[in-house]
Amino acid sequence: MTWRAFIIGLLAVVLIAYITPYNDFQHGNTYITGCHFPPGPFFILLVITLLLNLLIKWVQRLAGLARGAKTWALRRSELMLIWCMMLVSSTVPSSGLMRFWFSLQVAPAYYAKSPDLPNQADVLEELPDSLVPTKEWGAVLAKEFFERQPGEQTRIYLARWIPSMLAWGVFILLFYFAIFFLGGILRKQWVEVERLIFPLARVPLDLAEGSEENRLLPALFRDRVFLVGVCLTLVFAFIRLAPALFGGEQGWLPSIPVRTLLLDTPLAQTSFGAAYVYPIAVAIAFLVPADVVLSVWGFFVFTRFELQAAYWMGVPITGGTYGVFMQWQQAGAFIVFTIMMFWAARRHLAAVLKKAFWIDSTVDDSDEPISYRVGVFGLIIAVLGIVGWFCHYDMHVLTAFALLALILCIALIHARVVCQGGIFFTQQTWSPPTLLHSMTGGLAFTKMSAIVAQMQNAILIQDSREILSGHAMNALRISSVFERHRRWFLPAMFGALLVAIVVCTWSTLDMYYSVGGYNIPNTYGTINLPKSTFQMAGQMINNPAGSADPHFGPLGLGAAIMFFVTVMRARFYWWPVHSLGFLISSTWPAHNLWFSFLLAWVAKISIMKFGGGATLRKARSFFMGVIIGEVIAIAASTILGFAAGIKLGHILLPT
């Protein structure tokens, strides 16, 4: 960790934070930070690794330094610091925070007089003043925010936003601290004890390997099989983008219309969509152990047959994949997996607590980026701070602890899915506030706390494709390559987060006040989610008992399936299926990724059976080339779409 790497990392964070709102929402291009392997930051890392380091080495040679002299180029540890700073800051600009933060604050005032939203006036009346722009200015800010027309003179009432941003900022920063401290406590368990593969961390690590050598190119770019993968991927990307580039409405996304093929068959109620082929998903899945890959597509197919079986039995599941049954089943699976994950780590956690409370000084945490004492006491302070924040807004202390436990459960599950399964696009369908409300018969929340709980869920948890936990755990894994000053890791990460929040606050407000929330291509964050969030909050405050609709059967079923599969996997070496895939089997990402994971599983099993170790290593190099080629294609199409006003998003990367 060096000052030059930290400064370059901050500059990269500023660039990402500034351009992302304009790219993602004003222009509707591929989301450059919209997953746990954000293509925009990775492209910047690629440019730094290749072009900047190449330029430095070329200048060094012109200066007449011998080939054996110490290189001036950025070392692997420096490149990884830059990557980690960009990675954790990628949680801020889009769905991780900014996509919903401002619209949720002004939506109640804007929709309060809408005749089709009768609960909005009640919600606005119960809203605490500190969490929204002042009610005196709320209607003005909301109208400017939603109805600004392109070309009109922009005026951002920044001073009117500051009080509510500061109030929310306390909660957001405490949540970020809790994620990092919890990740620091679990890092050794996941990395050294359970030896998770961390496939999304391996890609930048392999890219930067050998960067400190005096040779002009990194080792990866001297591999012919890798270069073949890059070239073939770029050609295939051009074929997919060609229709849009040459006047068509959209590009070509390779897929098999499974739903259409099953329409007139006995399997018509399986709720299959199309089977999409995303080369980057196939390539990343190839880096993952075969049993985990099998679980991703296998459990997706399993949940399709759950839907079909229910239809055959005369009790069709309302809502299909996203219905209440699947939501509660997923919640049960999440809770049980989290409990079993902590049970598996019980010895490590006992050692951490002994070290933190001065019981056993022999426990060694000298190599940890976050010391156990800092992690434990930092987590305690963050948890108490969040609970106190909830209680300040009229939430009962037991409800606050239960809600935070469910929030952290979701965060940990997404981190596990990312770090063990390489599933770079993750979401869940269940909501912690709604689950608590229903399980307690509507007694968990007061009127004010119900609104606050639904708002924080919508801002930070609802769309978890960029939730910080996955980024943080990958960064903590990468921190093992830092040669010196490893304890500066946490300050560097929070420096990146704070810079991203400040820069992105301006760019996001500028974008919305320049275009108008109703005029952006994707209005989910400005219309759909705010409406559904405050409709649910309105039902919870006006009809608490009537809106509580518990479904303990699906909750127990999800818990039982998860417990059974996890125990079988732990007890019997021949058990072929991992439980990880069940966690995301009934989600939108699973619909997008299952077929790509199936293709990767077939490729990996075939090579392992017929090709041997040498072929497997060459295939790994090839698929690394596919990942790099896809990132280059995404960056090129994004820049082209930005410059030419062409929407090229969602063809190369699932969203």
C-alpha positions as CSV (number, residue, x, y, z in Angstrom):
1,M,0.0,0.0,0.0
2,T,1.6,3.2,-1.2
3,W,0.6,6.9,-1.4
4,R,0.7,6.9,-5.2
5,A,-1.6,3.9,-5.4
6,F,-4.0,5.5,-3.0
7,I,-4.1,8.8,-5.0
8,I,-4.6,6.9,-8.3
9,G,-7.3,4.9,-6.6
10,L,-9.1,8.1,-5.4
11,L,-8.9,9.6,-8.9
12,A,-10.4,6.4,-10.3
13,V,-13.2,6.5,-7.7
14,V,-14.0,10.1,-8.6
15,L,-14.3,9.1,-12.3
16,I,-16.6,6.2,-11.6
17,A,-18.8,8.1,-9.1
18,Y,-19.2,11.0,-11.6
19,I,-20.0,9.2,-14.8
20,T,-22.1,6.3,-13.5
21,P,-25.4,8.1,-12.9
22,Y,-25.3,9.7,-16.4
23,N,-24.4,6.4,-18.1
24,D,-26.7,4.1,-16.2
25,F,-29.9,6.2,-16.0
26,Q,-29.7,9.2,-18.3
27,H,-28.4,7.2,-21.3
28,G,-29.5,3.7,-20.4
29,N,-26.2,2.0,-21.2
30,T,-24.8,-1.2,-19.6
31,Y,-24.6,-0.6,-15.9
32,I,-20.9,-0.1,-15.4
33,T,-21.1,-0.8,-11.6
34,G,-24.2,-2.9,-11.7
35,C,-23.0,-6.2,-10.3
36,H,-20.3,-7.7,-8.0
37,F,-17.8,-7.8,-10.9
38,P,-18.3,-4.2,-12.1
39,P,-17.0,-3.9,-15.7
40,G,-16.3,-0.1,-15.5
41,P,-13.8,-0.3,-12.6
42,F,-12.3,-3.5,-14.1
43,F,-11.7,-1.7,-17.4
44,I,-10.0,1.1,-15.6
45,L,-7.8,-1.5,-13.8
46,L,-7.0,-3.0,-17.2
47,V,-6.0,0.4,-18.6
48,I,-3.8,1.1,-15.6
49,T,-2.2,-2.4,-15.7
50,L,-1.5,-2.4,-19.5
51,L,-1.2,1.2,-20.7
52,L,0.0,3.1,-17.7
53,N,2.5,0.4,-16.6
54,L,3.6,-0.1,-20.2
55,L,4.3,3.6,-20.5
56,I,6.2,3.7,-17.2
57,K,8.4,0.7,-18.2
58,W,9.0,2.2,-21.7
59,V,10.1,5.5,-20.1
60,Q,12.3,3.6,-17.7
61,R,14.0,1.9,-20.6
62,L,14.5,5.2,-22.4
63,A,16.1,6.5,-19.3
64,G,18.8,3.9,-19.8
65,L,18.1,1.8,-16.7
66,A,19.3,-1.8,-17.0
67,R,16.7,-4.6,-17.4
68,G,17.6,-6.0,-14.0
69,A,17.0,-2.6,-12.2
70,K,14.0,-2.2,-9.9
71,T,11.0,-1.2,-12.0
72,W,9.1,2.0,-11.5
73,A,5.9,0.4,-12.6
74,L,2.9,-0.1,-10.2
75,R,3.4,-3.4,-8.3
76,R,0.7,-6.0,-7.9
77,S,-0.1,-4.9,-4.4
78,E,-0.5,-1.3,-5.6
79,L,-2.8,-2.4,-8.4
80,M,-4.9,-4.4,-6.0
81,L,-5.3,-1.4,-3.7
82,I,-6.6,0.6,-6.6
83,W,-8.9,-2.2,-7.6
84,C,-10.2,-2.6,-4.0
85,M,-10.9,1.1,-3.7
86,M,-12.9,1.1,-7.0
87,L,-14.6,-2.1,-6.0
88,V,-16.0,-1.1,-2.6
89,S,-17.0,2.4,-4.0
90,S,-19.0,0.7,-6.7
91,T,-21.7,0.1,-4.1
92,V,-22.5,3.8,-4.1
93,P,-23.3,5.2,-7.6
94,S,-26.2,3.0,-8.6
95,S,-28.5,0.4,-7.1
96,G,-26.4,0.1,-4.0
97,L,-27.4,3.6,-2.8
98,M,-27.9,6.5,-5.2
99,R,-30.5,4.9,-7.5
100,F,-33.1,5.0,-4.7
101,W,-31.8,7.3,-2.0
102,F,-33.1,10.7,-3.3
103,S,-36.3,9.4,-5.0
104,L,-37.4,7.7,-1.7
105,Q,-37.0,11.0,0.1
106,V,-39.2,13.1,-2.2
107,A,-41.7,10.5,-3.4
108,P,-44.2,10.8,-0.5
109,A,-44.6,14.5,-1.0
110,Y,-44.9,14.0,-4.8
111,Y,-47.4,11.2,-4.6
112,A,-49.4,12.4,-1.6
113,K,-52.1,14.0,-3.8
114,S,-52.3,11.1,-6.3
115,P,-55.8,9.7,-6.3
116,D,-54.6,6.1,-7.1
117,L,-52.3,6.1,-4.1
118,P,-54.6,6.7,-1.1
119,N,-52.0,5.8,1.5
120,Q,-49.4,8.4,0.5
121,A,-50.9,11.3,2.4
122,D,-50.9,9.1,5.6
123,V,-47.3,8.2,5.0
124,L,-46.3,11.8,4.5
125,E,-48.0,12.8,7.8
126,E,-46.2,10.1,9.8
127,L,-42.8,10.6,8.2
128,P,-40.2,12.0,10.5
129,D,-39.1,15.4,9.3
130,S,-35.4,14.7,9.6
131,L,-35.5,11.9,7.0
132,V,-37.0,13.9,4.2
133,P,-36.5,17.4,2.9
134,T,-38.6,19.8,5.0
135,K,-42.3,19.5,4.3
136,E,-42.3,23.2,3.5
137,W,-40.0,22.6,0.5
138,G,-40.8,18.9,-0.1
139,A,-43.4,19.5,-2.8
140,V,-41.1,22.0,-4.6
141,L,-38.1,19.7,-4.5
142,A,-40.2,16.7,-5.6
143,K,-41.8,18.5,-8.6
144,E,-38.3,19.7,-9.7
145,F,-36.9,16.3,-9.2
146,F,-39.5,14.3,-11.1
147,E,-40.8,16.7,-13.7
148,R,-37.7,18.6,-14.9
149,Q,-37.6,18.6,-18.7
150,P,-34.3,18.2,-20.6
151,G,-32.9,21.6,-21.6
152,E,-34.6,23.5,-18.8
153,Q,-32.3,25.6,-16.6
154,T,-31.0,23.4,-13.7
155,R,-31.3,24.6,-10.1
156,I,-30.3,22.1,-7.4
157,Y,-31.6,23.1,-4.0
158,L,-28.7,21.4,-2.3
159,A,-29.1,23.1,1.0
160,R,-32.6,21.7,1.3
161,W,-31.3,18.2,0.9
162,I,-28.5,18.4,3.4
163,P,-30.4,17.7,6.7
164,S,-32.1,14.6,5.5
165,M,-28.8,13.4,3.8
166,L,-27.0,13.8,7.1
167,A,-29.7,11.8,9.0
168,W,-29.6,9.0,6.5
169,G,-25.8,9.3,6.2
170,V,-25.4,8.3,9.9
171,F,-27.3,5.0,9.3
172,I,-25.5,4.3,6.0
173,L,-22.0,4.8,7.4
174,L,-22.8,2.6,10.5
175,F,-24.1,-0.1,8.1
176,Y,-21.0,0.1,6.0
177,F,-18.8,-0.1,9.2
178,A,-20.8,-3.2,10.4
179,I,-20.2,-4.9,7.1
180,F,-16.5,-4.3,7.1
181,F,-16.1,-5.3,10.8
182,L,-18.1,-8.5,10.3
183,G,-16.1,-9.3,7.2
184,G,-12.9,-8.7,9.0
185,I,-13.9,-11.2,11.7
186,L,-14.9,-13.9,9.1
187,R,-12.0,-13.3,6.6
188,K,-9.7,-16.0,8.0
189,Q,-12.5,-18.5,8.3
190,W,-13.5,-18.1,4.7
191,V,-10.1,-17.7,3.2
192,E,-7.9,-20.1,5.2
193,V,-10.2,-22.5,7.0
194,E,-12.9,-23.2,4.5
195,R,-10.7,-22.1,1.6
196,L,-13.5,-20.5,-0.5
197,I,-12.4,-20.1,-4.1
198,F,-13.2,-16.3,-4.5
199,P,-13.5,-16.5,-8.3
200,L,-14.2,-12.8,-8.8
201,A,-11.1,-11.9,-6.8
202,R,-9.0,-14.3,-8.8
203,V,-9.5,-12.4,-12.0
204,P,-7.9,-9.1,-11.0
205,L,-5.2,-11.0,-9.0
206,D,-4.3,-13.0,-12.1
207,L,-4.4,-9.9,-14.3
208,A,-1.9,-8.1,-12.0
209,E,0.4,-11.0,-11.5
210,G,4.0,-10.3,-12.7
211,S,3.3,-6.5,-13.1
212,E,6.5,-5.7,-11.2
213,E,8.6,-7.6,-13.7
214,N,10.6,-5.6,-16.2
215,R,8.8,-7.2,-19.1
216,L,6.4,-4.9,-20.8
217,L,3.3,-7.0,-20.6
218,P,1.9,-9.0,-17.6
219,A,2.3,-12.7,-17.7
220,L,-1.4,-13.3,-18.6
221,F,-1.1,-11.4,-21.8
222,R,1.8,-13.5,-22.9
223,D,-0.4,-16.6,-22.9
224,R,-1.5,-17.5,-26.4
225,V,-4.6,-19.5,-25.3
226,F,-5.7,-16.4,-23.2
227,L,-5.2,-14.1,-26.3
228,V,-7.3,-16.5,-28.4
229,G,-10.1,-16.2,-25.8
230,V,-9.9,-12.4,-25.9
231,C,-10.0,-12.2,-29.7
232,L,-12.9,-14.7,-30.2
233,T,-14.9,-12.9,-27.5
234,L,-14.4,-9.5,-29.1
235,V,-15.6,-10.9,-32.5
236,F,-18.7,-12.5,-30.8
237,A,-19.4,-9.3,-29.0
238,F,-19.4,-7.4,-32.2
239,I,-21.8,-9.9,-33.8
240,R,-24.2,-9.4,-30.9
241,L,-23.9,-5.6,-31.0
242,A,-24.0,-5.2,-34.8
243,P,-27.8,-4.9,-35.2
244,A,-27.9,-1.9,-32.8
245,L,-24.7,-0.4,-34.4
246,F,-26.2,-0.5,-37.9
247,G,-29.6,1.0,-37.2
248,G,-31.6,-1.7,-35.4
249,E,-33.5,-1.0,-32.2
250,Q,-31.4,-3.3,-30.1
251,G,-28.6,-5.8,-30.3
252,W,-28.8,-9.6,-30.4
253,L,-28.9,-11.5,-27.1
254,P,-28.4,-15.3,-27.7
255,S,-31.2,-17.2,-26.1
256,I,-33.4,-20.2,-26.3
257,P,-37.2,-19.4,-25.9
258,V,-37.8,-22.1,-23.3
259,R,-41.2,-20.6,-22.2
260,T,-42.5,-20.6,-25.8
261,L,-41.3,-24.2,-26.3
262,L,-43.2,-25.4,-23.1
263,L,-46.4,-23.5,-23.7
264,D,-48.5,-26.4,-25.0
265,T,-46.8,-29.1,-22.9
266,P,-47.5,-30.5,-19.4
267,L,-44.7,-28.3,-18.2
268,A,-46.3,-25.0,-19.1
269,Q,-46.5,-23.8,-15.5
270,T,-42.8,-24.0,-14.7
271,S,-42.4,-20.2,-15.2
272,F,-39.2,-20.7,-17.3
273,G,-38.2,-17.6,-19.2
274,A,-35.7,-17.6,-22.0
275,A,-32.4,-19.4,-21.6
276,Y,-29.8,-16.6,-22.1
277,V,-26.2,-17.1,-23.0
278,Y,-23.8,-14.6,-21.4
279,P,-20.2,-15.5,-22.3
280,I,-18.9,-13.6,-19.2
281,A,-21.2,-15.7,-17.0
282,V,-20.1,-18.9,-18.6
283,A,-16.4,-17.9,-18.1
284,I,-16.8,-16.9,-14.5
285,A,-18.8,-20.1,-13.7
286,F,-15.9,-22.1,-15.2
287,L,-13.7,-20.8,-12.4
288,V,-16.1,-22.2,-9.8
289,P,-16.0,-25.7,-8.4
290,A,-18.3,-28.0,-10.4
291,D,-20.6,-28.9,-7.5
292,V,-21.4,-25.3,-6.8
293,V,-22.0,-24.6,-10.5
294,L,-24.4,-27.6,-10.6
295,S,-26.3,-26.2,-7.6
296,V,-26.9,-22.9,-9.4
297,W,-28.7,-24.3,-12.4
298,G,-29.9,-27.5,-10.7
299,F,-31.8,-25.7,-7.9
300,F,-33.3,-23.2,-10.5
301,V,-34.7,-26.2,-12.3
302,F,-35.9,-27.7,-9.0
303,T,-37.9,-24.5,-8.1
304,R,-39.5,-24.6,-11.6
305,F,-40.8,-28.1,-10.9
306,E,-42.0,-26.9,-7.5
307,L,-44.2,-24.5,-9.3
308,Q,-45.4,-27.2,-11.8
309,A,-46.0,-29.7,-9.0
310,A,-48.2,-27.2,-7.1
311,Y,-50.2,-26.6,-10.3
312,W,-50.7,-30.4,-10.8
313,M,-51.9,-30.7,-7.1
314,G,-54.5,-28.0,-7.7
315,V,-52.8,-25.3,-5.5
316,P,-51.0,-23.1,-8.0
317,I,-48.4,-20.8,-6.5
318,T,-49.6,-17.2,-7.0
319,G,-47.0,-15.0,-8.4
320,G,-44.8,-17.8,-9.6
321,T,-41.1,-17.1,-9.1
322,Y,-41.7,-13.9,-7.3
323,G,-44.8,-14.9,-5.4
324,V,-45.2,-15.0,-1.6
325,F,-44.5,-18.7,-1.4
326,M,-41.1,-18.4,-3.0
327,Q,-40.3,-15.3,-0.9
328,W,-40.9,-17.1,2.4
329,Q,-39.1,-20.2,1.2
330,Q,-36.1,-18.2,0.3
331,A,-36.2,-16.4,3.7
332,G,-36.2,-19.8,5.5
333,A,-33.2,-20.9,3.4
334,F,-31.3,-17.6,4.1
335,I,-31.9,-17.9,7.9
336,V,-30.9,-21.5,8.2
337,F,-27.8,-21.1,6.0
338,T,-26.6,-18.2,8.1
339,I,-27.0,-20.1,11.3
340,M,-25.2,-23.1,9.9
341,M,-22.5,-20.8,8.5
342,F,-21.8,-19.4,12.0
343,W,-22.0,-22.9,13.5
344,A,-19.3,-24.1,11.1
345,A,-17.2,-21.0,12.2
346,R,-17.7,-21.5,15.9
347,R,-14.1,-22.4,16.8
348,H,-12.8,-19.5,14.8
349,L,-15.3,-17.1,16.3
350,A,-14.4,-18.4,19.8
351,A,-10.7,-17.6,19.1
352,V,-11.6,-14.1,17.8
353,L,-13.6,-13.3,21.0
354,K,-10.7,-14.6,23.2
355,K,-8.3,-12.4,21.4
356,A,-10.7,-9.4,21.4
357,F,-11.4,-9.6,25.2
358,W,-7.7,-10.3,26.2
359,I,-8.5,-13.9,27.3
360,D,-6.0,-15.6,24.9
361,S,-3.0,-13.5,23.7
362,T,-1.6,-16.5,21.7
363,V,-4.2,-16.0,19.0
364,D,-2.4,-14.5,16.1
365,D,-4.2,-11.8,14.0
366,S,-1.0,-9.9,12.9
367,D,-1.7,-10.7,9.2
368,E,-5.3,-9.6,9.4
369,P,-6.2,-6.2,7.7
370,I,-8.6,-5.6,10.5
371,S,-7.5,-6.8,13.9
372,Y,-9.9,-9.0,15.8
373,R,-10.2,-6.5,18.7
374,V,-11.0,-3.6,16.3
375,G,-13.4,-5.9,14.4
376,V,-15.3,-7.1,17.5
377,F,-15.6,-3.8,19.3
378,G,-16.2,-1.9,16.0
379,L,-19.0,-4.3,15.2
380,I,-20.5,-3.9,18.7
381,I,-20.4,-0.1,18.3
382,A,-21.9,-0.2,14.8
383,V,-24.7,-2.6,15.9
384,L,-25.6,-0.5,18.9
385,G,-25.4,2.7,16.7
386,I,-27.8,1.2,14.2
387,V,-30.2,-0.1,16.9
388,G,-30.1,3.4,18.5
389,W,-30.8,5.0,15.2
390,F,-33.9,2.7,14.7
391,C,-35.0,3.4,18.3
392,H,-34.7,7.1,17.7
393,Y,-37.4,6.7,15.1
394,D,-39.8,5.0,17.5
395,M,-38.8,1.4,16.9
396,H,-38.9,-1.0,19.8
397,V,-35.4,-2.2,20.8
398,L,-36.2,-5.9,20.3
399,T,-37.6,-5.1,16.8
400,A,-34.5,-3.1,16.0
401,F,-32.2,-6.0,16.9
402,A,-34.3,-8.5,15.0
403,L,-34.5,-6.3,11.9
404,L,-30.8,-5.7,11.9
405,A,-30.1,-9.4,12.3
406,L,-32.2,-10.1,9.2
407,I,-30.4,-7.3,7.3
408,L,-27.0,-8.7,8.2
409,C,-28.3,-12.2,7.3
410,I,-29.0,-10.9,3.8
411,A,-25.7,-9.2,3.5
412,L,-23.8,-12.3,4.6
413,I,-25.7,-14.6,2.2
414,H,-24.9,-12.3,-0.7
415,A,-21.2,-12.2,0.2
416,R,-21.1,-16.0,0.5
417,V,-22.9,-16.5,-2.9
418,V,-20.4,-14.0,-4.5
419,C,-17.3,-15.4,-2.9
420,Q,-18.0,-19.1,-3.1
421,G,-20.2,-19.3,-6.2
422,G,-18.9,-16.5,-8.4
423,I,-22.5,-15.3,-8.9
424,F,-21.8,-11.7,-9.8
425,F,-25.5,-10.7,-10.2
426,T,-27.5,-11.4,-7.0
427,Q,-30.8,-10.4,-5.5
428,Q,-33.4,-11.7,-3.0
429,T,-37.1,-11.5,-3.2
430,W,-38.0,-11.3,0.5
431,S,-38.0,-8.2,2.7
432,P,-36.9,-8.1,6.4
433,P,-39.5,-5.5,7.5
434,T,-42.3,-7.3,5.8
435,L,-41.2,-10.7,7.2
436,L,-41.1,-9.3,10.8
437,H,-44.4,-7.5,10.3
438,S,-46.1,-10.7,9.1
439,M,-44.5,-13.0,11.7
440,T,-45.7,-10.8,14.6
441,G,-49.2,-10.3,13.3
442,G,-48.6,-6.6,12.6
443,L,-47.3,-5.8,16.1
444,A,-43.6,-5.4,15.4
445,F,-43.6,-1.7,14.2
446,T,-45.2,1.5,15.2
447,K,-46.4,3.8,12.5
448,M,-43.2,5.8,12.2
449,S,-40.9,2.9,12.5
450,A,-42.8,1.0,9.8
451,I,-42.1,3.7,7.3
452,V,-38.5,4.1,8.3
453,A,-38.0,0.3,8.1
454,Q,-39.5,0.1,4.6
455,M,-37.4,3.1,3.4
456,Q,-34.1,1.8,4.6
457,N,-34.9,-1.6,3.0
458,A,-35.7,0.1,-0.3
459,I,-32.6,2.2,-0.2
460,L,-30.0,-0.4,0.8
461,I,-31.4,-3.9,0.7
462,Q,-34.2,-4.3,-1.9
463,D,-32.0,-4.4,-5.0
464,S,-28.8,-6.0,-3.7
465,R,-26.9,-6.4,-7.0
466,E,-24.3,-4.0,-5.6
467,I,-24.6,-4.6,-1.8
468,L,-21.4,-3.8,-0.1
469,S,-20.9,-7.2,1.6
470,G,-19.8,-9.0,-1.6
471,H,-17.4,-6.2,-2.6
472,A,-16.0,-6.0,1.0
473,M,-15.3,-9.7,1.3
474,N,-13.6,-9.8,-2.1
475,A,-11.5,-6.8,-1.1
476,L,-10.6,-8.5,2.2
477,R,-9.5,-11.6,0.3
478,I,-7.3,-9.5,-2.0
479,S,-5.8,-7.7,1.0
480,S,-3.5,-10.7,1.6
481,V,-1.2,-9.5,-1.2
482,F,-0.5,-6.2,0.5
483,E,3.1,-6.3,1.5
484,R,3.2,-3.4,4.0
485,H,0.8,-1.2,6.0
486,R,-2.0,-3.8,5.8
487,R,-3.8,-2.1,8.7
488,W,-4.3,1.0,6.5
489,F,-6.7,-1.2,4.5
490,L,-9.9,-0.1,6.3
491,P,-9.1,3.7,6.2
492,A,-8.3,3.4,2.5
493,M,-11.6,1.7,1.8
494,F,-13.7,4.2,3.8
495,G,-11.8,7.0,2.2
496,A,-12.9,5.6,-1.2
497,L,-16.5,5.2,0.1
498,L,-16.7,8.8,1.4
499,V,-15.3,10.3,-1.8
500,A,-17.7,8.2,-3.8
501,I,-20.7,9.4,-1.7
502,V,-19.7,13.1,-2.0
503,V,-19.0,13.0,-5.8
504,C,-22.0,10.9,-6.6
505,T,-24.4,13.0,-4.6
506,W,-23.6,15.9,-6.9
507,S,-23.6,13.9,-10.1
508,T,-26.8,12.1,-9.3
509,L,-28.8,15.2,-8.3
510,D,-27.4,17.0,-11.3
511,M,-28.6,14.2,-13.6
512,Y,-32.1,14.0,-12.1
513,Y,-32.5,17.8,-12.1
514,S,-31.2,18.0,-15.7
515,V,-33.5,15.2,-17.1
516,G,-36.3,14.6,-14.6
517,G,-37.1,11.4,-12.8
518,Y,-39.9,10.6,-15.1
519,N,-37.8,11.0,-18.3
520,I,-35.0,8.5,-17.6
521,P,-35.1,5.2,-19.6
522,N,-35.5,3.0,-16.5
523,T,-38.0,4.5,-14.0
524,Y,-38.0,1.6,-11.5
525,G,-36.0,3.6,-9.0
526,T,-38.1,6.8,-9.4
527,I,-41.6,5.4,-9.9
528,N,-42.1,1.7,-9.3
529,L,-40.1,1.1,-6.1
530,P,-41.1,4.3,-4.3
531,K,-44.8,3.6,-5.0
532,S,-44.6,0.0,-3.8
533,T,-42.5,0.9,-0.8
534,F,-44.9,3.5,0.5
535,Q,-47.9,1.5,-0.4
536,M,-46.7,-1.3,1.8
537,A,-45.8,1.2,4.6
538,G,-49.3,2.7,4.3
539,Q,-50.9,-0.7,4.7
540,M,-48.7,-1.4,7.7
541,I,-49.7,1.8,9.5
542,N,-53.4,1.8,8.5
543,N,-54.2,-1.9,8.8
544,P,-51.4,-3.6,10.7
545,A,-53.2,-6.9,11.5
546,G,-54.9,-7.1,8.1
547,S,-51.7,-6.6,6.2
548,A,-49.7,-9.2,8.2
549,D,-49.9,-12.4,6.1
550,P,-47.5,-15.0,7.5
551,H,-46.6,-18.1,5.5
552,F,-44.9,-20.5,7.9
553,G,-45.2,-23.5,5.6
554,P,-43.0,-22.2,2.9
555,L,-40.6,-20.7,5.5
556,G,-40.3,-24.1,7.1
557,L,-39.9,-25.8,3.8
558,G,-37.1,-23.5,2.7
559,A,-35.4,-24.0,6.1
560,A,-35.8,-27.8,5.9
561,I,-34.4,-28.1,2.3
562,M,-31.4,-26.0,3.2
563,F,-30.7,-27.9,6.4
564,F,-31.0,-31.3,4.6
565,V,-28.8,-30.4,1.6
566,T,-26.2,-28.7,3.8
567,V,-25.9,-31.7,6.2
568,M,-25.8,-34.2,3.4
569,R,-23.0,-32.2,1.8
570,A,-21.1,-32.0,5.0
571,R,-21.5,-35.7,5.9
572,F,-21.2,-37.6,2.6
573,Y,-18.4,-37.0,0.2
574,W,-20.5,-38.5,-2.7
575,W,-23.3,-36.0,-2.3
576,P,-23.2,-34.2,-5.6
577,V,-25.1,-30.9,-5.0
578,H,-24.1,-27.9,-2.9
579,S,-26.7,-25.9,-1.1
580,L,-25.5,-22.5,-2.4
581,G,-27.7,-22.5,-5.5
582,F,-30.9,-22.8,-3.5
583,L,-30.3,-19.4,-2.0
584,I,-30.9,-17.6,-5.3
585,S,-33.0,-20.2,-7.2
586,S,-36.2,-18.1,-7.2
587,T,-34.8,-14.7,-8.3
588,W,-34.4,-12.6,-11.4
589,P,-30.6,-13.2,-11.5
590,A,-31.2,-17.0,-11.5
591,H,-33.5,-16.6,-14.6
592,N,-30.7,-14.7,-16.3
593,L,-27.7,-16.9,-15.3
594,W,-28.9,-20.5,-15.0
595,F,-28.3,-21.5,-18.6
596,S,-24.8,-19.9,-18.7
597,F,-23.9,-21.9,-15.6
598,L,-25.3,-25.1,-17.2
599,L,-23.0,-24.5,-20.2
600,A,-20.0,-23.9,-17.9
601,W,-20.8,-27.1,-15.9
602,V,-21.0,-29.2,-19.0
603,A,-17.8,-27.8,-20.3
604,K,-15.9,-28.3,-17.0
605,I,-17.2,-31.8,-16.4
606,S,-16.4,-32.8,-20.0
607,I,-12.8,-31.4,-19.8
608,M,-12.2,-33.0,-16.4
609,K,-13.4,-36.4,-17.6
610,F,-11.8,-36.5,-21.1
611,G,-9.1,-33.8,-21.2
612,G,-7.0,-34.0,-18.0
613,G,-5.1,-31.4,-16.0
614,A,-3.2,-29.8,-18.9
615,T,-6.4,-29.2,-20.9
616,L,-8.2,-27.9,-17.8
617,R,-5.4,-25.3,-17.3
618,K,-5.6,-24.2,-20.9
619,A,-9.4,-24.0,-20.7
620,R,-9.0,-21.8,-17.6
621,S,-6.7,-19.4,-19.5
622,F,-9.1,-19.4,-22.4
623,F,-12.1,-18.4,-20.2
624,M,-9.9,-15.8,-18.5
625,G,-9.6,-14.3,-22.0
626,V,-13.3,-14.5,-22.4
627,I,-13.8,-12.4,-19.2
628,I,-11.2,-9.8,-20.3
629,G,-12.7,-9.7,-23.8
630,E,-16.2,-9.2,-22.5
631,V,-15.0,-6.3,-20.2
632,I,-13.3,-4.6,-23.2
633,A,-16.4,-5.0,-25.3
634,I,-18.7,-3.7,-22.6
635,A,-16.4,-0.6,-22.1
636,A,-16.1,0.0,-25.8
637,S,-19.9,-0.3,-26.4
638,T,-20.6,2.0,-23.3
639,I,-18.2,4.7,-24.6
640,L,-19.7,4.4,-28.1
641,G,-23.2,4.5,-26.8
642,F,-22.4,7.5,-24.6
643,A,-20.8,9.4,-27.5
644,A,-23.3,8.5,-30.2
645,G,-26.5,8.4,-28.1
646,I,-27.1,4.7,-28.9
647,K,-28.4,2.4,-26.2
648,L,-26.3,-0.6,-26.2
649,G,-26.9,-1.8,-22.6
650,H,-28.1,-5.2,-21.4
651,I,-26.8,-7.2,-24.4
652,L,-23.4,-8.1,-22.9
653,L,-24.3,-8.2,-19.2
654,P,-27.5,-9.2,-17.4
655,T,-29.3,-6.5,-15.5
